[in-house]
Amino acid sequence: MNKKHAGILLGGVLLLIIAMGISRFAFTPILPFMRRDAGFTLETAGYLASSNYVGYFVGALWAGFLFRRKKLFLLISVILNIISVIWMGLTEAFFVWMLLRFIAGVTGGLIFVLTSSIIMDYLAQVILTKWSGYLFSGIGLGIAISGLLVPYLELSYTWKGAWLGLGILSLAFFCITVVTWRNLTIQDGAKQVSSTSDKMTVGFMPWLIASYGLEGLGYIITGTFLVDIIHNIPALSSYSTYSWVVVGLAAVPSAPVWIMLLSKYSPVTILSVAYVMQVVGIILPVFSQTVASVLVSAFLFGMTFVGIVTMTTSYARQVFPSQSNAVVSVLTTFYAFGQIIGPIIAGKLAAHFNSYKAALLFAGIMVFAALVIMLIGHYKTHIRLESQNNGTSIET
């Protein structure tokens, strides 16, 4: 890979650090400190999280209709996203927080879909598709960065300083991206959403989309509350922020590893392995609350959630190579819809039982249901294709 290609890929990684690792998931390690100082309930935390995911749903859906000036829309979204992060540290008004988390979600959805589409298309054009997994390592890097920095920023400047410090860091990453992308030109795409959407209603794709939506519903409960869960276990509270670092560090290499496995084995087989690992990681703290178990849980969660995102979007793009923007948007929209529901249900379950155990069990059940739906869809699709015996199927 030459210097230009590496710079463009680096810019994409930095944008995912901003939108996913910081803007979206820094809320997880900051949440215990915000709850302690601002005094809001678990249910309120669920509403704050869901506000972000409603925005993410809107942004992901919107991105599917953007075929012109994608780079401009993307860069504007990044600026607004960074402003929303910085502003979180400048106010204590709950309704302003709700609005800012919504804005962060809208812009985050746009950034994820547009960046994924732009970089995957670019790598395909220069015959470097095998490097696509490294793009999604930005999610894990951002999580690790926020997990490492939040405790130190909070210790010196409270939770407000954590938001401000991460916002300033995001601004620095954005400036680097502007430089590395200065020679990147993106051609306008053809408006073919309807035809692509029609194709997604047949074969295995509806099952994959439904499964991905349930994955979004289940995984986000751990993704939102993991640090707060551990923080509220007296014997483990000192390990809470470190658990988020473990999630990030596990997520960094996961995308390239899963992409490599995806090239060697059936996508459904590898996705099934990832789903099983994630279910174990989600429910492990319910049955064992030791340092080792929560760190293993964090590792399994980090290793799988980015991998499932990477494999699902990469596989779908293989099925629809000329419509990456639309296919990533459809998948991410259903994923985001699941995420809207998850934190609200989890917050209510945690408040009702005064414990996160019920919420984690619910999350594990949802991810297991996602696996079952995917396997049923795979089985039914292959049975039908075998009966037709026309030899025109795409290997799943």
JOSUL-V334784 format. One record per residue. N is the residue number from 1. RES is the residue in three letters. SS is DSSP state (@ for helix, = for strand, . for the rest). Layout:
{{N;RES;SS} {N;RES;SS}}
This chain:
{{1;MET;.} {2;ASN;.} {3;LYS;@} {4;LYS;@} {5;HIS;@} {6;ALA;@} {7;GLY;@} {8;ILE;@} {9;LEU;@} {10;LEU;@} {11;GLY;@} {12;GLY;@} {13;VAL;@} {14;LEU;@} {15;LEU;@} {16;LEU;@} {17;ILE;@} {18;ILE;@} {19;ALA;@} {20;MET;@} {21;GLY;@} {22;ILE;@} {23;SER;@} {24;ARG;@} {25;PHE;.} {26;ALA;@} {27;PHE;@} {28;THR;@} {29;PRO;@} {30;ILE;@} {31;LEU;@} {32;PRO;@} {33;PHE;@} {34;MET;@} {35;ARG;@} {36;ARG;@} {37;ASP;@} {38;ALA;@} {39;GLY;.} {40;PHE;.} {41;THR;.} {42;LEU;@} {43;GLU;@} {44;THR;@} {45;ALA;@} {46;GLY;@} {47;TYR;@} {48;LEU;@} {49;ALA;@} {50;SER;@} {51;SER;@} {52;ASN;@} {53;TYR;@} {54;VAL;@} {55;GLY;@} {56;TYR;@} {57;PHE;@} {58;VAL;@} {59;GLY;@} {60;ALA;@} {61;LEU;@} {62;TRP;@} {63;ALA;@} {64;GLY;.} {65;PHE;.} {66;LEU;.} {67;PHE;.} {68;ARG;.} {69;ARG;.} {70;LYS;@} {71;LYS;@} {72;LEU;@} {73;PHE;@} {74;LEU;@} {75;LEU;@} {76;ILE;@} {77;SER;@} {78;VAL;@} {79;ILE;@} {80;LEU;@} {81;ASN;@} {82;ILE;@} {83;ILE;@} {84;SER;@} {85;VAL;@} {86;ILE;@} {87;TRP;@} {88;MET;@} {89;GLY;.} {90;LEU;.} {91;THR;.} {92;GLU;.} {93;ALA;.} {94;PHE;@} {95;PHE;@} {96;VAL;@} {97;TRP;@} {98;MET;@} {99;LEU;@} {100;LEU;@} {101;ARG;@} {102;PHE;@} {103;ILE;@} {104;ALA;@} {105;GLY;@} {106;VAL;@} {107;THR;@} {108;GLY;@} {109;GLY;@} {110;LEU;@} {111;ILE;@} {112;PHE;@} {113;VAL;@} {114;LEU;@} {115;THR;@} {116;SER;@} {117;SER;@} {118;ILE;@} {119;ILE;@} {120;MET;@} {121;ASP;@} {122;TYR;@} {123;LEU;@} {124;ALA;@} {125;GLN;@} {126;VAL;.} {127;ILE;.} {128;LEU;.} {129;THR;@} {130;LYS;@} {131;TRP;@} {132;SER;@} {133;GLY;@} {134;TYR;@} {135;LEU;@} {136;PHE;.} {137;SER;@} {138;GLY;@} {139;ILE;@} {140;GLY;@} {141;LEU;@} {142;GLY;@} {143;ILE;@} {144;ALA;@} {145;ILE;@} {146;SER;@} {147;GLY;@} {148;LEU;@} {149;LEU;@} {150;VAL;@} {151;PRO;@} {152;TYR;@} {153;LEU;@} {154;GLU;@} {155;LEU;@} {156;SER;@} {157;TYR;@} {158;THR;@} {159;TRP;@} {160;LYS;@} {161;GLY;@} {162;ALA;@} {163;TRP;@} {164;LEU;@} {165;GLY;@} {166;LEU;@} {167;GLY;@} {168;ILE;@} {169;LEU;@} {170;SER;@} {171;LEU;@} {172;ALA;@} {173;PHE;@} {174;PHE;@} {175;CYS;@} {176;ILE;@} {177;THR;@} {178;VAL;@} {179;VAL;@} {180;THR;@} {181;TRP;.} {182;ARG;.} {183;ASN;.} {184;LEU;.} {185;THR;.} {186;ILE;.} {187;GLN;.} {188;ASP;.} {189;GLY;.} {190;ALA;.} {191;LYS;.} {192;GLN;.} {193;VAL;@} {194;SER;@} {195;SER;@} {196;THR;@} {197;SER;@} {198;ASP;@} {199;LYS;@} {200;MET;.} {201;THR;.} {202;VAL;.} {203;GLY;.} {204;PHE;.} {205;MET;@} {206;PRO;@} {207;TRP;@} {208;LEU;@} {209;ILE;@} {210;ALA;@} {211;SER;@} {212;TYR;@} {213;GLY;@} {214;LEU;@} {215;GLU;@} {216;GLY;@} {217;LEU;@} {218;GLY;@} {219;TYR;@} {220;ILE;@} {221;ILE;@} {222;THR;@} {223;GLY;@} {224;THR;@} {225;PHE;@} {226;LEU;@} {227;VAL;@} {228;ASP;@} {229;ILE;@} {230;ILE;@} {231;HIS;@} {232;ASN;.} {233;ILE;.} {234;PRO;.} {235;ALA;.} {236;LEU;.} {237;SER;@} {238;SER;@} {239;TYR;@} {240;SER;@} {241;THR;@} {242;TYR;@} {243;SER;@} {244;TRP;@} {245;VAL;@} {246;VAL;@} {247;VAL;@} {248;GLY;@} {249;LEU;@} {250;ALA;@} {251;ALA;@} {252;VAL;@} {253;PRO;@} {254;SER;@} {255;ALA;@} {256;PRO;@} {257;VAL;@} {258;TRP;@} {259;ILE;@} {260;MET;@} {261;LEU;@} {262;LEU;@} {263;SER;@} {264;LYS;@} {265;TYR;.} {266;SER;.} {267;PRO;@} {268;VAL;@} {269;THR;@} {270;ILE;@} {271;LEU;@} {272;SER;@} {273;VAL;@} {274;ALA;@} {275;TYR;@} {276;VAL;@} {277;MET;@} {278;GLN;@} {279;VAL;@} {280;VAL;@} {281;GLY;@} {282;ILE;@} {283;ILE;@} {284;LEU;@} {285;PRO;@} {286;VAL;@} {287;PHE;@} {288;SER;.} {289;GLN;.} {290;THR;.} {291;VAL;@} {292;ALA;@} {293;SER;@} {294;VAL;@} {295;LEU;@} {296;VAL;@} {297;SER;@} {298;ALA;@} {299;PHE;@} {300;LEU;@} {301;PHE;@} {302;GLY;@} {303;MET;@} {304;THR;@} {305;PHE;@} {306;VAL;@} {307;GLY;@} {308;ILE;@} {309;VAL;@} {310;THR;@} {311;MET;@} {312;THR;@} {313;THR;@} {314;SER;@} {315;TYR;@} {316;ALA;@} {317;ARG;@} {318;GLN;@} {319;VAL;@} {320;PHE;.} {321;PRO;.} {322;SER;.} {323;GLN;.} {324;SER;@} {325;ASN;@} {326;ALA;@} {327;VAL;@} {328;VAL;@} {329;SER;@} {330;VAL;@} {331;LEU;@} {332;THR;@} {333;THR;@} {334;PHE;@} {335;TYR;@} {336;ALA;@} {337;PHE;@} {338;GLY;@} {339;GLN;@} {340;ILE;@} {341;ILE;@} {342;GLY;@} {343;PRO;@} {344;ILE;@} {345;ILE;@} {346;ALA;@} {347;GLY;@} {348;LYS;@} {349;LEU;@} {350;ALA;@} {351;ALA;@} {352;HIS;@} {353;PHE;@} {354;ASN;.} {355;SER;.} {356;TYR;.} {357;LYS;@} {358;ALA;@} {359;ALA;@} {360;LEU;@} {361;LEU;@} {362;PHE;@} {363;ALA;@} {364;GLY;@} {365;ILE;@} {366;MET;@} {367;VAL;@} {368;PHE;@} {369;ALA;@} {370;ALA;@} {371;LEU;@} {372;VAL;@} {373;ILE;@} {374;MET;@} {375;LEU;@} {376;ILE;@} {377;GLY;@} {378;HIS;@} {379;TYR;@} {380;LYS;@} {381;THR;@} {382;HIS;@} {383;ILE;@} {384;ARG;@} {385;LEU;@} {386;GLU;@} {387;SER;@} {388;GLN;@} {389;ASN;.} {390;ASN;.} {391;GLY;.} {392;THR;.} {393;SER;.} {394;ILE;.} {395;GLU;.} {396;THR;.}}
